[in-house]
Amino acid sequence: MAQLERKNVLVTGASSGIGRAIALRCATAGADLAITYRSNEKGARATAQSIRDLGRRAEMLRIDIGRDDDIERLSAELSKAFSRIDVWINNAGADILTGQATQLSRGQKLDTVLAVDLRGTVLASWAAVDLMRKQGGGNIINMAWDHVNVGMEGENPVLYSAAKGGVASFSRSLARDVAPDIRVNILAPGFIETAFGEGANPNFRQKVVEMTPLRRWGTPEDVASAAVFLASDDSAFLTGQMIMVNGGVVM
């Protein structure tokens, strides 16, 4: 496994799911962590404790990536807590697929994903760049979606395409803008066993298995393994690239 010894890593949205898995895999690889959460304090505390149980440092910050002042505060807090941030992983995103969010109107869902997934990622990436330029370099990883290159029917996929497609395009341009001192890459998960996958209709779940060459849903740990690779020096000659963690659904 790729190693992250002596690296400090930020993972936003690490209270559950993919973000939690990334944070724990980074800790296992030797990194010290800063993690953020918006509302799930219990989950964030559990993630932080699991990191500490692995013998690594964990700093926990309550941040709403959709708020400009919170992103400014995040940068300030990170600068106080760590001598440098080697890897900044923008994982936090809006949930429009489960719980009360499913009752939002189409326009409300659009506003939400654009504010958090797209605008929040852009602003957080700029904050990371400002911090990393001062410290002499770094590594940014942003989260997109595997279907942004091919499209997918349905209201929610159309909405995510607008936000995550923007993340992918922005990240590629940012990678050119900040090279060679800062690397920017993209993770694009497919069908992953998060809360959405676990609660999906059994027929839909089976359909996903049948359309996936590797014949299963992905796990948060699958995404985490790819994240650690991009965070490590093993990917030192990669920038502006998108890794699709999807079992081959989109190639």
PyRosetta script that sets phi, psi and omega in degrees:
from pyrosetta import init, pose_from_sequence

init()
pose = pose_from_sequence("MAQLERKNVLVTGASSGIGRAIALRCATAGADLAITYRSNEKGARATAQSIRDLGRRAEMLRIDIGRDDDIERLSAELSKAFSRIDVWINNAGADILTGQATQLSRGQKLDTVLAVDLRGTVLASWAAVDLMRKQGGGNIINMAWDHVNVGMEGENPVLYSAAKGGVASFSRSLARDVAPDIRVNILAPGFIETAFGEGANPNFRQKVVEMTPLRRWGTPEDVASAAVFLASDDSAFLTGQMIMVNGGVVM")
pose.set_psi(1, 143.8)
pose.set_omega(1, 176.6)
pose.set_phi(2, -58.3)
pose.set_psi(2, 149.7)
pose.set_omega(2, -176.1)
pose.set_phi(3, -112.1)
pose.set_psi(3, 145.6)
pose.set_omega(3, 179.6)
pose.set_phi(4, -126.5)
pose.set_psi(4, 28.4)
pose.set_omega(4, -178.9)
pose.set_phi(5, -59.3)
pose.set_psi(5, 138.0)
pose.set_omega(5, 179.5)
pose.set_phi(6, 66.5)
pose.set_psi(6, 19.0)
pose.set_omega(6, 175.3)
pose.set_phi(7, -107.6)
pose.set_psi(7, 144.3)
pose.set_omega(7, 173.5)
pose.set_phi(8, -105.8)
pose.set_psi(8, 128.4)
pose.set_omega(8, -171.9)
pose.set_phi(9, -126.6)
pose.set_psi(9, 134.8)
pose.set_omega(9, 171.0)
pose.set_phi(10, -103.7)
pose.set_psi(10, 131.7)
pose.set_omega(10, 172.7)
pose.set_phi(11, -124.9)
pose.set_psi(11, 116.3)
pose.set_omega(11, 177.2)
pose.set_phi(12, -84.9)
pose.set_psi(12, 149.6)
pose.set_omega(12, 179.6)
pose.set_phi(13, 63.3)
pose.set_psi(13, 51.2)
pose.set_omega(13, -172.7)
pose.set_phi(14, -105.5)
pose.set_psi(14, 19.1)
pose.set_omega(14, -177.4)
pose.set_phi(15, -80.9)
pose.set_psi(15, -14.3)
pose.set_omega(15, -179.3)
pose.set_phi(16, -164.5)
pose.set_psi(16, 175.1)
pose.set_omega(16, 169.9)
pose.set_phi(17, 57.2)
pose.set_psi(17, -136.3)
pose.set_omega(17, -175.8)
pose.set_phi(18, -63.6)
pose.set_psi(18, -42.2)
pose.set_omega(18, -179.3)
pose.set_phi(19, -61.2)
pose.set_psi(19, -42.8)
pose.set_omega(19, 177.9)
pose.set_phi(20, -63.0)
pose.set_psi(20, -44.6)
pose.set_omega(20, -179.5)
pose.set_phi(21, -62.1)
pose.set_psi(21, -40.7)
pose.set_omega(21, 178.6)
pose.set_phi(22, -63.2)
pose.set_psi(22, -45.8)
pose.set_omega(22, -179.0)
pose.set_phi(23, -60.4)
pose.set_psi(23, -44.6)
pose.set_omega(23, -178.9)
pose.set_phi(24, -67.7)
pose.set_psi(24, -38.4)
pose.set_omega(24, 178.8)
pose.set_phi(25, -68.0)
pose.set_psi(25, -36.6)
pose.set_omega(25, 176.0)
pose.set_phi(26, -63.6)
pose.set_psi(26, -41.3)
pose.set_omega(26, 178.4)
pose.set_phi(27, -64.0)
pose.set_psi(27, -42.6)
pose.set_omega(27, 177.7)
pose.set_phi(28, -59.8)
pose.set_psi(28, -33.3)
pose.set_omega(28, 179.9)
pose.set_phi(29, -81.0)
pose.set_psi(29, -2.3)
pose.set_omega(29, 173.5)
pose.set_phi(30, 111.1)
pose.set_psi(30, 3.9)
pose.set_omega(30, -176.8)
pose.set_phi(31, -85.9)
pose.set_psi(31, 154.4)
pose.set_omega(31, 164.4)
pose.set_phi(32, -94.1)
pose.set_psi(32, 148.2)
pose.set_omega(32, -168.1)
pose.set_phi(33, -124.6)
pose.set_psi(33, 145.1)
pose.set_omega(33, 158.5)
pose.set_phi(34, -114.8)
pose.set_psi(34, 132.3)
pose.set_omega(34, 180.0)
pose.set_phi(35, -126.6)
pose.set_psi(35, 149.0)
pose.set_omega(35, 177.0)
pose.set_phi(36, -120.1)
pose.set_psi(36, 158.2)
pose.set_omega(36, 174.1)
pose.set_phi(37, -147.4)
pose.set_psi(37, 160.2)
pose.set_omega(37, 177.1)
pose.set_phi(38, -104.5)
pose.set_psi(38, -51.3)
pose.set_omega(38, -176.1)
pose.set_phi(39, -130.5)
pose.set_psi(39, -23.5)
pose.set_omega(39, -175.7)
pose.set_phi(40, -87.7)
pose.set_psi(40, 73.3)
pose.set_omega(40, -178.1)
pose.set_phi(41, -64.5)
pose.set_psi(41, -38.9)
pose.set_omega(41, 179.7)
pose.set_phi(42, -60.0)
pose.set_psi(42, -45.1)
pose.set_omega(42, 178.6)
pose.set_phi(43, -64.8)
pose.set_psi(43, -39.8)
pose.set_omega(43, 179.6)
pose.set_phi(44, -64.8)
pose.set_psi(44, -40.9)
pose.set_omega(44, 178.4)
pose.set_phi(45, -64.0)
pose.set_psi(45, -37.4)
pose.set_omega(45, 178.1)
pose.set_phi(46, -65.7)
pose.set_psi(46, -41.0)
pose.set_omega(46, 177.2)
pose.set_phi(47, -62.4)
pose.set_psi(47, -46.4)
pose.set_omega(47, -179.0)
pose.set_phi(48, -61.3)
pose.set_psi(48, -41.6)
pose.set_omega(48, 179.9)
pose.set_phi(49, -65.7)
pose.set_psi(49, -39.4)
pose.set_omega(49, 178.4)
pose.set_phi(50, -63.3)
pose.set_psi(50, -37.0)
pose.set_omega(50, 176.4)
pose.set_phi(51, -63.9)
pose.set_psi(51, -44.6)
pose.set_omega(51, -179.9)
pose.set_phi(52, -66.4)
pose.set_psi(52, -34.2)
pose.set_omega(52, 177.1)
pose.set_phi(53, -63.2)
pose.set_psi(53, -24.1)
pose.set_omega(53, 177.1)
pose.set_phi(54, -84.8)
pose.set_psi(54, 1.8)
pose.set_omega(54, 178.2)
pose.set_phi(55, 86.2)
pose.set_psi(55, 15.6)
pose.set_omega(55, -178.4)
pose.set_phi(56, -112.9)
pose.set_psi(56, 160.6)
pose.set_omega(56, 178.9)
pose.set_phi(57, -79.1)
pose.set_psi(57, 142.5)
pose.set_omega(57, 177.4)
pose.set_phi(58, -138.0)
pose.set_psi(58, 120.3)
pose.set_omega(58, 173.6)
pose.set_phi(59, -110.1)
pose.set_psi(59, 131.5)
pose.set_omega(59, -173.8)
pose.set_phi(60, -113.6)
pose.set_psi(60, 128.6)
pose.set_omega(60, -177.6)
pose.set_phi(61, -130.2)
pose.set_psi(61, 133.4)
pose.set_omega(61, 175.7)
pose.set_phi(62, -87.7)
pose.set_psi(62, 113.1)
pose.set_omega(62, -173.3)
pose.set_phi(63, -138.8)
pose.set_psi(63, 135.9)
pose.set_omega(63, 170.8)
pose.set_phi(64, -103.8)
pose.set_psi(64, 107.6)
pose.set_omega(64, -175.9)
pose.set_phi(65, -63.6)
pose.set_psi(65, -17.7)
pose.set_omega(65, 178.0)
pose.set_phi(66, -81.2)
pose.set_psi(66, 0.1)
pose.set_omega(66, -178.0)
pose.set_phi(67, -115.1)
pose.set_psi(67, 125.8)
pose.set_omega(67, -177.9)
pose.set_phi(68, -58.9)
pose.set_psi(68, -44.4)
pose.set_omega(68, -176.6)
pose.set_phi(69, -67.1)
pose.set_psi(69, -29.5)
pose.set_omega(69, 177.0)
pose.set_phi(70, -68.6)
pose.set_psi(70, -38.1)
pose.set_omega(70, 178.5)
pose.set_phi(71, -66.5)
pose.set_psi(71, -39.5)
pose.set_omega(71, 175.6)
pose.set_phi(72, -61.9)
pose.set_psi(72, -41.8)
pose.set_omega(72, 179.1)
pose.set_phi(73, -66.0)
pose.set_psi(73, -37.2)
pose.set_omega(73, 178.4)
pose.set_phi(74, -58.9)
pose.set_psi(74, -46.7)
pose.set_omega(74, 179.6)
pose.set_phi(75, -60.5)
pose.set_psi(75, -42.6)
pose.set_omega(75, -179.3)
pose.set_phi(76, -65.0)
pose.set_psi(76, -43.5)
pose.set_omega(76, -179.8)
pose.set_phi(77, -65.5)
pose.set_psi(77, -39.6)
pose.set_omega(77, 179.1)
pose.set_phi(78, -63.9)
pose.set_psi(78, -40.8)
pose.set_omega(78, -179.6)
pose.set_phi(79, -64.6)
pose.set_psi(79, -32.4)
pose.set_omega(79, 177.6)
pose.set_phi(80, -74.0)
pose.set_psi(80, -38.1)
pose.set_omega(80, -171.5)
pose.set_phi(81, -84.3)
pose.set_psi(81, -29.1)
pose.set_omega(81, -174.4)
pose.set_phi(82, -130.4)
pose.set_psi(82, 148.3)
pose.set_omega(82, 176.3)
pose.set_phi(83, -68.8)
pose.set_psi(83, -27.7)
pose.set_omega(83, 177.5)
pose.set_phi(84, -162.7)
pose.set_psi(84, 158.2)
pose.set_omega(84, 171.7)
pose.set_phi(85, -115.5)
pose.set_psi(85, 111.1)
pose.set_omega(85, -176.5)
pose.set_phi(86, -78.1)
pose.set_psi(86, -35.9)
pose.set_omega(86, -176.2)
pose.set_phi(87, -135.3)
pose.set_psi(87, 129.1)
pose.set_omega(87, 179.7)
pose.set_phi(88, -119.2)
pose.set_psi(88, 112.4)
pose.set_omega(88, -176.0)
pose.set_phi(89, -108.6)
pose.set_psi(89, 111.7)
pose.set_omega(89, 180.0)
pose.set_phi(90, -87.8)
pose.set_psi(90, 85.4)
pose.set_omega(90, -178.7)
pose.set_phi(91, -97.3)
pose.set_psi(91, -26.6)
pose.set_omega(91, -173.7)
pose.set_phi(92, -57.3)
pose.set_psi(92, 135.2)
pose.set_omega(92, 178.6)
pose.set_phi(93, -150.9)
pose.set_psi(93, 163.3)
pose.set_omega(93, -179.3)
pose.set_phi(94, -82.6)
pose.set_psi(94, 142.6)
pose.set_omega(94, 176.1)
pose.set_phi(95, -98.6)
pose.set_psi(95, 111.7)
pose.set_omega(95, 174.3)
pose.set_phi(96, -115.2)
pose.set_psi(96, 12.2)
pose.set_omega(96, -172.9)
pose.set_phi(97, -108.2)
pose.set_psi(97, -18.6)
pose.set_omega(97, -175.1)
pose.set_phi(98, -132.5)
pose.set_psi(98, 163.5)
pose.set_omega(98, 174.2)
pose.set_phi(99, 62.7)
pose.set_psi(99, -148.0)
pose.set_omega(99, -177.1)
pose.set_phi(100, -66.0)
pose.set_psi(100, -21.6)
pose.set_omega(100, -179.4)
pose.set_phi(101, -61.7)
pose.set_psi(101, -24.6)
pose.set_omega(101, 179.9)
pose.set_phi(102, -67.8)
pose.set_psi(102, -16.2)
pose.set_omega(102, -179.5)
pose.set_phi(103, -89.6)
pose.set_psi(103, -4.5)
pose.set_omega(103, 178.7)
pose.set_phi(104, -67.4)
pose.set_psi(104, 151.3)
pose.set_omega(104, 175.2)
pose.set_phi(105, -71.1)
pose.set_psi(105, 166.8)
pose.set_omega(105, 178.8)
pose.set_phi(106, -58.7)
pose.set_psi(106, -42.9)
pose.set_omega(106, 179.9)
pose.set_phi(107, -65.6)
pose.set_psi(107, -38.7)
pose.set_omega(107, 178.3)
pose.set_phi(108, -66.1)
pose.set_psi(108, -40.0)
pose.set_omega(108, 176.7)
pose.set_phi(109, -62.8)
pose.set_psi(109, -42.9)
pose.set_omega(109, 179.7)
pose.set_phi(110, -60.7)
pose.set_psi(110, -48.0)
pose.set_omega(110, 179.4)
pose.set_phi(111, -58.1)
pose.set_psi(111, -39.6)
pose.set_omega(111, -177.0)
pose.set_phi(112, -66.2)
pose.set_psi(112, -50.4)
pose.set_omega(112, -177.4)
pose.set_phi(113, -70.0)
pose.set_psi(113, -32.0)
pose.set_omega(113, 177.3)
pose.set_phi(114, -70.1)
pose.set_psi(114, -38.8)
pose.set_omega(114, -178.8)
pose.set_phi(115, -68.7)
pose.set_psi(115, -40.9)
pose.set_omega(115, -174.5)
pose.set_phi(116, -94.0)
pose.set_psi(116, -59.8)
pose.set_omega(116, -173.5)
pose.set_phi(117, -67.3)
pose.set_psi(117, -41.7)
pose.set_omega(117, -177.0)
pose.set_phi(118, -93.1)
pose.set_psi(118, -65.0)
pose.set_omega(118, -176.2)
pose.set_phi(119, -62.2)
pose.set_psi(119, -41.5)
pose.set_omega(119, 179.3)
pose.set_phi(120, -61.5)
pose.set_psi(120, -41.3)
pose.set_omega(120, 178.1)
pose.set_phi(121, -65.5)
pose.set_psi(121, -40.3)
pose.set_omega(121, 179.0)
pose.set_phi(122, -62.5)
pose.set_psi(122, -49.9)
pose.set_omega(122, -178.0)
pose.set_phi(123, -65.1)
pose.set_psi(123, -40.7)
pose.set_omega(123, 178.7)
pose.set_phi(124, -66.2)
pose.set_psi(124, -36.9)
pose.set_omega(124, 177.8)
pose.set_phi(125, -64.9)
pose.set_psi(125, -41.8)
pose.set_omega(125, 176.5)
pose.set_phi(126, -62.1)
pose.set_psi(126, -40.4)
pose.set_omega(126, 177.2)
pose.set_phi(127, -61.9)
pose.set_psi(127, -41.2)
pose.set_omega(127, 178.3)
pose.set_phi(128, -63.3)
pose.set_psi(128, -42.8)
pose.set_omega(128, 179.6)
pose.set_phi(129, -61.0)
pose.set_psi(129, -46.2)
pose.set_omega(129, 179.6)
pose.set_phi(130, -58.7)
pose.set_psi(130, -43.5)
pose.set_omega(130, 180.0)
pose.set_phi(131, -66.9)
pose.set_psi(131, -44.3)
pose.set_omega(131, -174.3)
pose.set_phi(132, -72.4)
pose.set_psi(132, -31.3)
pose.set_omega(132, 175.7)
pose.set_phi(133, -64.4)
pose.set_psi(133, -37.2)
pose.set_omega(133, 178.6)
pose.set_phi(134, -66.8)
pose.set_psi(134, -34.1)
pose.set_omega(134, -176.5)
pose.set_phi(135, -93.1)
pose.set_psi(135, -5.4)
pose.set_omega(135, 174.9)
pose.set_phi(136, 97.1)
pose.set_psi(136, 18.2)
pose.set_omega(136, 175.4)
pose.set_phi(137, 138.2)
pose.set_psi(137, 173.5)
pose.set_omega(137, 179.8)
pose.set_phi(138, 168.3)
pose.set_psi(138, -167.6)
pose.set_omega(138, -170.0)
pose.set_phi(139, -145.5)
pose.set_psi(139, 123.5)
pose.set_omega(139, -179.9)
pose.set_phi(140, -114.7)
pose.set_psi(140, 136.1)
pose.set_omega(140, 176.3)
pose.set_phi(141, -126.8)
pose.set_psi(141, 123.4)
pose.set_omega(141, 179.5)
pose.set_phi(142, -112.8)
pose.set_psi(142, 152.8)
pose.set_omega(142, -175.7)
pose.set_phi(143, -103.7)
pose.set_psi(143, 121.8)
pose.set_omega(143, 175.4)
pose.set_phi(144, -113.7)
pose.set_psi(144, -140.0)
pose.set_omega(144, -176.8)
pose.set_phi(145, -154.2)
pose.set_psi(145, 138.9)
pose.set_omega(145, -173.0)
pose.set_phi(146, -63.8)
pose.set_psi(146, -28.2)
pose.set_omega(146, -175.1)
pose.set_phi(147, -83.3)
pose.set_psi(147, 1.8)
pose.set_omega(147, -178.4)
pose.set_phi(148, -65.3)
pose.set_psi(148, -22.2)
pose.set_omega(148, -178.9)
pose.set_phi(149, -87.6)
pose.set_psi(149, -15.2)
pose.set_omega(149, -175.4)
pose.set_phi(150, -126.3)
pose.set_psi(150, -18.7)
pose.set_omega(150, -179.5)
pose.set_phi(151, 84.6)
pose.set_psi(151, 159.4)
pose.set_omega(151, 177.9)
pose.set_phi(152, -156.5)
pose.set_psi(152, 137.4)
pose.set_omega(152, -178.0)
pose.set_phi(153, -75.7)
pose.set_psi(153, 158.0)
pose.set_omega(153, 178.2)
pose.set_phi(154, 114.5)
pose.set_psi(154, 149.2)
pose.set_omega(154, -176.0)
pose.set_phi(155, -59.5)
pose.set_psi(155, -51.3)
pose.set_omega(155, -178.1)
pose.set_phi(156, -64.9)
pose.set_psi(156, -44.2)
pose.set_omega(156, 175.2)
pose.set_phi(157, -59.4)
pose.set_psi(157, -36.9)
pose.set_omega(157, 178.0)
pose.set_phi(158, -63.2)
pose.set_psi(158, -41.9)
pose.set_omega(158, 179.1)
pose.set_phi(159, -65.3)
pose.set_psi(159, -44.7)
pose.set_omega(159, 179.4)
pose.set_phi(160, -66.2)
pose.set_psi(160, -32.2)
pose.set_omega(160, 177.8)
pose.set_phi(161, -61.3)
pose.set_psi(161, -39.7)
pose.set_omega(161, 179.7)
pose.set_phi(162, -63.0)
pose.set_psi(162, -44.6)
pose.set_omega(162, -177.1)
pose.set_phi(163, -77.8)
pose.set_psi(163, -52.0)
pose.set_omega(163, -174.8)
pose.set_phi(164, -73.2)
pose.set_psi(164, -29.7)
pose.set_omega(164, 173.5)
pose.set_phi(165, -64.1)
pose.set_psi(165, -38.2)
pose.set_omega(165, 175.6)
pose.set_phi(166, -64.3)
pose.set_psi(166, -40.3)
pose.set_omega(166, 177.6)
pose.set_phi(167, -59.8)
pose.set_psi(167, -45.0)
pose.set_omega(167, -178.3)
pose.set_phi(168, -63.3)
pose.set_psi(168, -46.9)
pose.set_omega(168, -178.7)
pose.set_phi(169, -66.3)
pose.set_psi(169, -44.8)
pose.set_omega(169, 178.0)
pose.set_phi(170, -58.2)
pose.set_psi(170, -44.9)
pose.set_omega(170, -175.9)
pose.set_phi(171, -63.6)
pose.set_psi(171, -37.5)
pose.set_omega(171, 179.0)
pose.set_phi(172, -66.5)
pose.set_psi(172, -43.4)
pose.set_omega(172, 178.1)
pose.set_phi(173, -66.5)
pose.set_psi(173, -40.5)
pose.set_omega(173, 178.0)
pose.set_phi(174, -61.9)
pose.set_psi(174, -38.9)
pose.set_omega(174, 179.6)
pose.set_phi(175, -58.6)
pose.set_psi(175, -40.7)
pose.set_omega(175, 177.5)
pose.set_phi(176, -68.9)
pose.set_psi(176, -36.7)
pose.set_omega(176, -174.3)
pose.set_phi(177, -69.9)
pose.set_psi(177, -34.5)
pose.set_omega(177, -172.4)
pose.set_phi(178, -106.1)
pose.set_psi(178, -2.8)
pose.set_omega(178, 176.8)
pose.set_phi(179, -67.8)
pose.set_psi(179, 153.7)
pose.set_omega(179, 4.9)
pose.set_phi(180, -94.2)
pose.set_psi(180, -4.5)
pose.set_omega(180, -172.3)
pose.set_phi(181, -76.5)
pose.set_psi(181, -28.6)
pose.set_omega(181, -178.4)
pose.set_phi(182, -122.4)
pose.set_psi(182, 131.2)
pose.set_omega(182, 176.1)
pose.set_phi(183, -99.0)
pose.set_psi(183, 143.9)
pose.set_omega(183, 177.5)
pose.set_phi(184, -132.6)
pose.set_psi(184, 121.3)
pose.set_omega(184, 177.5)
pose.set_phi(185, -131.5)
pose.set_psi(185, 171.5)
pose.set_omega(185, -171.3)
pose.set_phi(186, -128.7)
pose.set_psi(186, 133.8)
pose.set_omega(186, 168.8)
pose.set_phi(187, -103.8)
pose.set_psi(187, 135.0)
pose.set_omega(187, -178.1)
pose.set_phi(188, -128.9)
pose.set_psi(188, 88.2)
pose.set_omega(188, 178.2)
pose.set_phi(189, -68.2)
pose.set_psi(189, 155.3)
pose.set_omega(189, 172.7)
pose.set_phi(190, -103.8)
pose.set_psi(190, -127.9)
pose.set_omega(190, 179.5)
pose.set_phi(191, -82.6)
pose.set_psi(191, 108.4)
pose.set_omega(191, -173.2)
pose.set_phi(192, -118.9)
pose.set_psi(192, 144.5)
pose.set_omega(192, -178.5)
pose.set_phi(193, -75.3)
pose.set_psi(193, 69.2)
pose.set_omega(193, 171.0)
pose.set_phi(194, -99.3)
pose.set_psi(194, -165.8)
pose.set_omega(194, -179.2)
pose.set_phi(195, -58.6)
pose.set_psi(195, -36.7)
pose.set_omega(195, 178.4)
pose.set_phi(196, -63.4)
pose.set_psi(196, -48.9)
pose.set_omega(196, -178.7)
pose.set_phi(197, -63.7)
pose.set_psi(197, -40.6)
pose.set_omega(197, -178.5)
pose.set_phi(198, -65.7)
pose.set_psi(198, -30.7)
pose.set_omega(198, -178.0)
pose.set_phi(199, -98.5)
pose.set_psi(199, 6.8)
pose.set_omega(199, -176.6)
pose.set_phi(200, -72.9)
pose.set_psi(200, 156.6)
pose.set_omega(200, 176.9)
pose.set_phi(201, -57.7)
pose.set_psi(201, 135.4)
pose.set_omega(201, -178.7)
pose.set_phi(202, -55.6)
pose.set_psi(202, -37.3)
pose.set_omega(202, 178.6)
pose.set_phi(203, -64.3)
pose.set_psi(203, -40.3)
pose.set_omega(203, 177.6)
pose.set_phi(204, -66.8)
pose.set_psi(204, -40.7)
pose.set_omega(204, 178.9)
pose.set_phi(205, -59.4)
pose.set_psi(205, -42.9)
pose.set_omega(205, 179.4)
pose.set_phi(206, -68.1)
pose.set_psi(206, -36.5)
pose.set_omega(206, 177.9)
pose.set_phi(207, -61.1)
pose.set_psi(207, -41.1)
pose.set_omega(207, 178.4)
pose.set_phi(208, -62.1)
pose.set_psi(208, -43.4)
pose.set_omega(208, 178.6)
pose.set_phi(209, -59.1)
pose.set_psi(209, -44.7)
pose.set_omega(209, -176.7)
pose.set_phi(210, -67.7)
pose.set_psi(210, -31.0)
pose.set_omega(210, -178.6)
pose.set_phi(211, -88.4)
pose.set_psi(211, -4.2)
pose.set_omega(211, -178.7)
pose.set_phi(212, -98.6)
pose.set_psi(212, 119.3)
pose.set_omega(212, -180.0)
pose.set_phi(213, -53.2)
pose.set_psi(213, -35.4)
pose.set_omega(213, 179.6)
pose.set_phi(214, -85.8)
pose.set_psi(214, 4.0)
pose.set_omega(214, 167.5)
pose.set_phi(215, 57.9)
pose.set_psi(215, 41.6)
pose.set_omega(215, 171.9)
pose.set_phi(216, -165.3)
pose.set_psi(216, 163.7)
pose.set_omega(216, 168.4)
pose.set_phi(217, -74.0)
pose.set_psi(217, 152.4)
pose.set_omega(217, 173.8)
pose.set_phi(218, -78.8)
pose.set_psi(218, 166.0)
pose.set_omega(218, 177.3)
pose.set_phi(219, -117.5)
pose.set_psi(219, 158.5)
pose.set_omega(219, 173.7)
pose.set_phi(220, -55.2)
pose.set_psi(220, -32.6)
pose.set_omega(220, 179.6)
pose.set_phi(221, -67.4)
pose.set_psi(221, -31.1)
pose.set_omega(221, 174.9)
pose.set_phi(222, -61.0)
pose.set_psi(222, -44.2)
pose.set_omega(222, 179.2)
pose.set_phi(223, -67.4)
pose.set_psi(223, -39.9)
pose.set_omega(223, -179.0)
pose.set_phi(224, -61.3)
pose.set_psi(224, -38.5)
pose.set_omega(224, 179.5)
pose.set_phi(225, -62.3)
pose.set_psi(225, -42.0)
pose.set_omega(225, 177.6)
pose.set_phi(226, -66.6)
pose.set_psi(226, -36.9)
pose.set_omega(226, 179.2)
pose.set_phi(227, -63.2)
pose.set_psi(227, -43.0)
pose.set_omega(227, 179.7)
pose.set_phi(228, -64.0)
pose.set_psi(228, -37.9)
pose.set_omega(228, 176.3)
pose.set_phi(229, -59.8)
pose.set_psi(229, -48.7)
pose.set_omega(229, -179.6)
pose.set_phi(230, -66.5)
pose.set_psi(230, -29.6)
pose.set_omega(230, 179.9)
pose.set_phi(231, -76.9)
pose.set_psi(231, -19.0)
pose.set_omega(231, -172.5)
pose.set_phi(232, -92.9)
pose.set_psi(232, 169.8)
pose.set_omega(232, 176.8)
pose.set_phi(233, -71.2)
pose.set_psi(233, -11.1)
pose.set_omega(233, 176.3)
pose.set_phi(234, -63.6)
pose.set_psi(234, -21.4)
pose.set_omega(234, 179.7)
pose.set_phi(235, -105.8)
pose.set_psi(235, 27.1)
pose.set_omega(235, -171.5)
pose.set_phi(236, -60.6)
pose.set_psi(236, -21.3)
pose.set_omega(236, -179.1)
pose.set_phi(237, -106.1)
pose.set_psi(237, 20.6)
pose.set_omega(237, 177.4)
pose.set_phi(238, -113.0)
pose.set_psi(238, 127.5)
pose.set_omega(238, 168.2)
pose.set_phi(239, -152.0)
pose.set_psi(239, 147.3)
pose.set_omega(239, -178.0)
pose.set_phi(240, 71.3)
pose.set_psi(240, 17.8)
pose.set_omega(240, -176.2)
pose.set_phi(241, -104.6)
pose.set_psi(241, 150.9)
pose.set_omega(241, 177.1)
pose.set_phi(242, -117.9)
pose.set_psi(242, 120.2)
pose.set_omega(242, 176.3)
pose.set_phi(243, -98.6)
pose.set_psi(243, 120.6)
pose.set_omega(243, 179.9)
pose.set_phi(244, -94.0)
pose.set_psi(244, 115.8)
pose.set_omega(244, 179.7)
pose.set_phi(245, -101.3)
pose.set_psi(245, 89.5)
pose.set_omega(245, -167.4)
pose.set_phi(246, -149.9)
pose.set_psi(246, 11.2)
pose.set_omega(246, 179.4)
pose.set_phi(247, 66.6)
pose.set_psi(247, 11.5)
pose.set_omega(247, 176.8)
pose.set_phi(248, 95.5)
pose.set_psi(248, 7.6)
pose.set_omega(248, 179.2)
pose.set_phi(249, -57.5)
pose.set_psi(249, -45.5)
pose.set_omega(249, 172.9)
pose.set_phi(250, -115.6)
pose.set_psi(250, 131.3)
pose.set_omega(250, -178.8)
pose.set_phi(251, -122.8)
pose.dump_pdb("model.pdb")
